[in-house]
Amino acid sequence: MPQPELERLLAEIHEQPDVVQRLLDRQVGAVRDAASVFRQRQPAAIVLVARGSSDNAAVYGRYLFEVCNRQLTSLAAPSGLTLYGRGPRLDQTVVIGVSQSGQGEDVVAYVREARRQGAATIAIVNDETSPLAEAAERVLGCLAGPELSIPATKTVTSQMTLLGMLSAVLDDPNAGATRLKGLPAAMRGALELRTAASALARQLASTSLGSVIGRGFGFPPALEIALKLKETSYTRAEPFSAADFLHGPVAVVEPNYSALLIDVGGRSSQAALELAAAISQRGGRPGFLRAGDVSPLPDDDELPNVSLNAPVDEPFAPIVALVLGQLFAVELALAMGLDPARPRGLHKVTSTR
């Protein structure tokens, strides 16, 4: 019988379609207001500052802003300020702090310093009364409700959704967030694939799962899924861009080595297929998590996969793929006889300075 902590974790995973729908229904006005800052300021760059799972959401934001909005975007190094006292000049930027709790000292300090310098500041946070929310000029609330499980799930997809909404509004203010309207239904479809995720987990549990790999928009969910595997089953799978993996790490592939490939349709699909072939040729075993406008795999019976074909554009499909990754992480832990809801040595809120 599932333990209460596991039941709570699964319940929070299943809340995600409703959370995303709530954002699409209630936060378009706030997102448009935040987007107006960009048009007023014409920033030289966007700077995203975050830690942990929120940092993986920030990487997703970087891909959105650079690919969809053609805006130079950087990930902050908060310790440059908090450890060395020499952060960059930020007055010509928009700085976006991304956090679940809004309590991380270094993220808050960075946003405060950015605002002091004259940068426009935005907080994407689940707790709208938190220090981060108080530090920023504008706040985009995640509206995810309390997240009690240690592994972050619904707060991450809500952060990604807000970043997707902001990118969409920046691209077309009149259309607003309509490009994301298919997300809740697609996420519900992903949640129906738990049995398939369990089958894939059992197939890979007996192998040495060493990597989680995605190219382009498939890379940000690869980062977060790799983190979830470490948290829930202590699997030492490292996240890679497919391009970086081929520039050296592919040498570790050998028989019994497996890699989880993230395919979100569009340009990411061909990269995933090419990498699968390279891994197979070296005796390794590729497995797929696929969500979005994806075509059938050429060897569907031979390539272990969980696939959801859904009418979601490639820039927003990572949010759906992450749901599959969360299910896979839970099922891999269970296949290994571990409790994914009780990671050893971890607490819900971690603050660094």
URHU-V867126 format. One line per field, one symbol per residue. phi: phi as a letter, one per 30 degrees, with the letter a starting at -180 (. if undefined). A space follows every 50 residues. Layout:
phi=???
This chain:
phi=.ededdeddddddddeeddddddddccdddddddddddddchddacbcba bieddddddedddeddddchcebbcdcededdccibdddbdcbcccdbad dicddddddddddddddjddbbccadcdcdeddddcdbbcddhdieccdd ddbddddddddddddddddddaeddicddcdddeddddddddcddddddd dddcddccdcbbbbcidddeddeddddddddcbhdddcdbdeddddckee dddaeidbbcccbcihdddddddddedddddcidbdbccbajdcdeddbe dcceabbbdbdbdedcdeddeddddddddddddddciccddbddicbdcc ccb
